Amino acid sequence: MNKEKIGYLLINLGTPDSPHSEDVRTYLDSFLMDPEVVDIAYPIRWLLVKLLILKERPYKTAAQYKTIWTEEGSPLYVFTKALTHEVTQRLHGKAVVEMAMRYGNPSIEKGVEALLRKQVTKIVVLPLYPQYSRAATESSIIAVRDVIKKLRKKIPVEIIKDFYSEDSYLEAVAKVSRKYLENEKYDRAIFSFHGVPERQVKKTDKTGNYCLKAKNCSLSMVEANADCYRAQCYYTARKVAEKLNINENKYQVAFQSRLGRTPWIKPFSDDLYRELPKQGVSKVVVFCPSFVADCLETLEEVSVRGEAEFKKHGGEKLTLIPSLNAEPEWVDAVIEILRTAPRENI
């Protein structure tokens, strides 16, 4: 009887190959043309992305990437690679671990092929997005399924759809954050999550009449909003705040990185950067629990533009709390999640 050999595939969202506008354009094209990301009719999506967004945005985004790029490459790539290495080392050959990016390199196809070359008998996929969303998680699930079909391989594939409620993840966020909070004085904490359009949240409503319709719909987890990204974000913030002993009156949840004019989930992080100084808040710390690796959205959007906006409106100091990256606590948590978190067959 053949012994089971598990292959773990860690998927992050992705990054351009370089901070130059040509590579950024390629990355944005792949990302924004995904029907799970910009979920509108193909002809309209094509016109919006190809003729409007990709006309100017690659130059602006490339300039932003250049402010955070390292000698080793994009921070998101560097941290994901380091995490993959550390998890591999800790497993001592008991499983095979590969990394992949939903957009960019290494691709999901390359990651799956690398696992198959090592003759794994089952693949377990961990999208590195703690909270479930159609734009990130579901898109990754679809991509893995398409790759397996393309390669014509009959192999069991299981996916860990989310891990926002796994105590190992929550504990890792608290432990890593605590290191940076010890000597940090602040008036308010902001839990800033990546935003999504409201319509994507409504698509996960199991009743069709709850998400963004019922009062305080995101403040507790019920059957109707079990897959609601916004509700999962509020849950994450609440649990991390409890572990860090942050009083509920001292933190706020907000959402960043919105794009276009369609309604996105609120409140917006950049609105808080402008409004809090008017309320006498001079020092804030910002957690970004939906990003397990520091990237453009944390290092540039929050720590550079966010701080500038906060100071422009009278704030004194905005401090970004680093993401989990490849910290030992996170390595431990990933291994625990891979071993014990609920999985679904795909």
C-alpha positions in Angstrom: 0.0 0.0 0.0 1.4 3.4 -1.0 2.1 5.8 1.7 0.3 9.2 1.5 2.5 12.1 0.5 0.8 15.4 1.0 1.7 18.5 -1.0 0.8 21.9 0.4 0.3 24.8 -1.9 0.5 28.2 -0.3 -1.2 30.9 -2.5 -0.8 34.6 -2.2 -2.4 37.2 -4.3 0.5 38.3 -6.4 2.9 41.0 -7.4 4.5 42.4 -10.6 7.9 40.9 -11.6 9.4 44.4 -11.3 8.4 47.9 -10.3 8.5 49.1 -13.9 5.3 50.2 -15.7 5.4 47.4 -18.3 5.4 44.6 -15.7 2.9 46.5 -13.5 0.6 46.8 -16.6 0.9 43.0 -17.2 0.1 42.3 -13.5 -2.9 44.7 -13.4 -4.3 43.4 -16.6 -4.3 39.8 -15.3 -5.7 40.9 -11.9 -8.4 43.3 -13.1 -9.6 41.2 -16.0 -10.5 38.4 -13.6 -14.3 38.2 -13.6 -14.2 37.4 -9.8 -12.3 40.7 -9.2 -14.1 43.1 -11.5 -17.4 41.1 -11.6 -19.2 42.9 -14.4 -20.1 41.9 -18.0 -17.0 41.1 -20.1 -17.5 43.8 -22.7 -17.8 46.5 -20.0 -14.9 45.0 -18.0 -12.8 45.0 -21.1 -13.5 48.6 -21.9 -13.0 49.7 -18.3 -9.7 47.9 -17.8 -8.1 48.0 -21.2 -9.1 51.5 -22.3 -9.4 53.4 -19.0 -7.5 51.8 -16.1 -4.5 50.5 -18.0 -4.0 53.8 -19.8 -2.7 55.7 -16.7 -2.7 53.5 -13.6 0.4 51.4 -14.4 2.6 54.5 -14.2 1.1 55.6 -10.9 1.2 52.1 -9.4 4.8 51.5 -10.6 5.9 54.7 -8.9 4.3 53.4 -5.7 6.0 50.0 -6.0 9.4 51.7 -6.4 9.0 53.2 -2.9 8.8 49.7 -1.3 10.8 47.5 -3.7 13.8 45.7 -2.2 17.0 44.2 -3.6 15.4 40.8 -3.3 12.2 41.9 -5.0 8.6 42.7 -4.0 8.1 42.4 -0.3 5.1 40.2 -0.7 7.1 37.8 -2.9 10.1 37.9 -0.5 7.9 37.2 2.6 5.9 34.5 1.0 9.0 32.8 -0.2 10.5 33.0 3.3 7.3 31.6 4.9 7.3 28.7 2.4 10.9 28.0 3.3 10.3 28.1 7.0 7.2 25.9 6.9 9.2 23.4 4.7 12.0 23.3 7.3 9.7 22.8 10.2 7.9 19.9 8.5 11.2 18.0 8.3 10.2 16.2 5.0 6.9 15.0 6.3 5.2 17.0 3.4 6.1 19.0 0.3 5.4 22.7 0.3 5.3 25.0 -2.7 4.2 28.7 -3.1 2.2 30.3 -5.9 0.7 33.6 -6.8 -2.8 34.0 -8.1 -1.5 36.7 -10.4 2.1 36.9 -11.4 4.9 34.5 -10.7 5.3 31.7 -9.7 1.9 30.9 -11.1 -0.6 28.4 -9.7 0.1 26.1 -12.6 3.9 26.1 -11.8 3.2 25.5 -8.2 0.9 22.5 -8.9 3.4 21.1 -11.4 6.2 21.4 -8.8 4.2 19.3 -6.4 3.3 16.7 -9.0 7.0 16.3 -10.0 7.6 15.4 -6.3 4.9 12.7 -6.7 2.5 13.9 -4.0 -0.6 11.8 -3.6 -2.8 14.7 -2.4 -2.7 18.4 -2.6 -3.9 20.7 0.1 -4.3 24.3 -0.9 -4.0 27.2 1.5 -4.9 30.6 0.0 -3.2 33.0 2.3 -6.3 35.2 2.8 -7.7 34.8 6.3 -11.1 36.1 5.4 -13.1 34.5 2.5 -13.8 36.7 -0.5 -14.9 36.0 -4.0 -12.2 38.3 -5.4 -9.3 36.5 -3.8 -10.4 33.2 -2.3 -12.9 32.0 -4.8 -10.8 33.2 -7.7 -7.9 31.1 -6.4 -10.2 28.1 -6.0 -11.3 28.4 -9.6 -7.7 28.8 -10.8 -6.6 25.6 -9.0 -9.5 23.7 -10.4 -8.8 24.9 -13.9 -5.1 24.0 -13.6 -5.9 20.4 -12.4 -8.3 20.1 -15.3 -5.8 21.4 -17.8 -3.0 19.0 -16.6 -5.5 16.1 -16.7 -4.4 14.8 -13.3 -6.6 12.7 -11.1 -5.4 13.7 -7.7 -7.4 14.6 -4.6 -7.3 18.4 -4.0 -8.6 20.0 -0.8 -8.8 23.6 0.1 -8.8 25.6 3.3 -11.4 28.2 2.3 -10.7 30.6 5.2 -9.0 30.7 8.6 -10.2 34.0 10.2 -11.6 32.1 13.2 -8.7 29.7 13.7 -7.2 30.5 17.1 -3.7 29.8 15.8 -4.0 32.6 13.3 -5.6 35.0 15.8 -3.0 34.2 18.4 -0.2 34.7 15.8 -1.6 38.2 14.9 -1.7 39.1 18.6 1.7 37.8 19.5 3.5 39.5 16.5 1.6 42.7 17.0 2.4 42.8 20.8 6.1 43.0 20.0 5.5 46.3 18.2 2.9 47.7 20.7 5.0 47.4 23.8 6.6 50.8 23.5 4.0 52.4 21.3 1.7 55.0 22.8 -1.5 55.5 20.8 -4.9 57.1 21.2 -6.7 54.9 18.7 -6.2 51.6 16.9 -7.5 51.0 13.4 -8.0 47.6 12.0 -7.7 48.3 8.2 -8.8 45.4 5.9 -8.7 45.3 2.2 -12.1 46.5 0.8 -14.4 44.8 -1.6 -17.4 46.1 -3.6 -20.7 45.8 -1.7 -22.2 43.6 -4.5 -19.6 40.9 -3.7 -20.6 40.8 -0.1 -24.2 40.5 -1.1 -23.4 37.5 -3.3 -22.3 35.5 -0.3 -25.6 36.2 1.6 -27.2 32.8 2.1 -30.7 34.4 2.5 -30.4 37.3 0.0 -31.9 39.6 2.6 -29.3 39.9 5.4 -25.8 41.2 4.4 -25.8 45.0 4.3 -29.5 45.0 4.9 -30.1 43.9 8.4 -29.0 46.3 11.2 -25.5 45.6 12.4 -25.3 42.6 10.1 -21.6 42.3 10.3 -21.2 42.5 14.1 -21.9 38.8 14.8 -21.5 35.6 12.8 -24.7 33.8 11.9 -25.7 31.3 9.3 -26.7 33.9 6.8 -23.4 35.7 6.8 -21.1 32.7 7.4 -19.2 33.6 4.2 -19.5 37.3 4.5 -16.1 39.0 4.1 -17.1 42.1 6.1 -18.5 40.0 9.0 -15.4 37.9 9.1 -13.2 41.1 9.2 -15.2 42.4 12.2 -14.9 39.1 13.9 -11.1 39.1 13.3 -10.7 42.6 14.7 -12.9 41.8 17.7 -10.9 38.7 18.7 -7.5 40.3 18.1 -8.5 43.3 20.2 -9.6 41.0 23.0 -6.2 39.2 22.9 -4.4 42.5 23.0 -6.6 43.9 25.7 -7.7 46.8 23.5 -11.0 48.3 24.8 -13.8 48.3 22.2 -14.0 52.1 22.6 -10.3 52.4 21.5 -10.4 50.7 18.1 -12.3 51.0 14.9 -12.6 48.7 11.8 -12.2 50.2 8.3 -11.6 49.2 4.7 -9.0 50.4 2.3 -7.9 50.1 -1.4 -11.2 50.8 -3.1 -11.3 51.2 -6.9 -13.8 53.0 -9.1 -17.2 54.6 -8.4 -19.2 51.5 -7.5 -20.2 51.3 -3.8 -17.6 49.6 -1.6 -18.0 48.3 2.0 -17.6 51.0 4.6 -16.2 52.7 6.7 -13.2 53.7 4.6 -9.7 53.8 6.2 -8.7 57.1 4.5 -11.8 58.8 5.8 -10.6 57.9 9.4 -7.2 59.4 8.7 -8.9 62.7 7.9 -11.6 62.6 10.6 -9.8 61.3 13.7 -7.5 64.3 14.2 -10.6 66.5 14.3 -11.8 64.3 17.3 -8.5 65.0 19.1 -6.8 61.7 18.1 -3.2 62.5 17.5 -1.5 59.0 17.5 -2.9 55.9 15.9 -1.7 52.4 15.2 -2.9 50.5 12.2 -3.3 46.7 12.0 -3.8 45.1 8.6 -5.0 41.5 9.5 -6.2 40.7 6.0 -2.7 40.9 4.7 -0.5 38.1 6.1 2.6 39.6 4.3 3.5 43.2 4.0 2.9 44.5 0.6 2.0 47.6 -1.4 -1.3 48.0 0.5 0.5 48.1 3.9 3.9 49.5 3.3 2.9 52.2 0.8 -0.9 52.8 1.1 -1.0 52.8 4.9 2.5 53.6 6.1 3.3 56.3 3.4 0.1 57.7 2.0 -2.0 57.0 5.1 0.5 58.6 7.4 0.8 61.6 5.1 -3.0 62.0 5.1 -3.2 61.7 8.8 -0.6 64.3 9.5 -2.0 66.6 6.8 -5.2 66.8 8.8 -3.6 67.4 12.1 -2.5 64.0 13.3 0.9 63.6 15.0 1.9 60.0 14.3 0.5 57.0 12.4 2.3 53.7 13.0 1.8 50.6 10.9 2.0 47.3 12.8 3.9 44.9 10.6 2.1 41.9 9.1 2.8 38.3 10.0 5.4 37.9 7.2 7.6 34.9 8.1 7.6 35.4 11.9 8.0 32.2 13.9 4.6 32.6 15.4 3.1 32.7 12.0 5.1 29.7 10.8 3.7 27.7 13.8 0.2 28.9 13.0 0.4 28.0 9.3 1.5 24.4 10.2 -1.4 24.2 12.7 -3.9 25.5 10.1 -2.6 23.1 7.4 -3.1 20.2 9.9 -6.4 21.0 11.6 -8.4 23.6 9.7 -11.6 22.4 8.0 -11.1 21.6 4.3 -13.3 21.2 1.3 -12.8 19.1 -1.8 -12.4 20.9 -5.1 
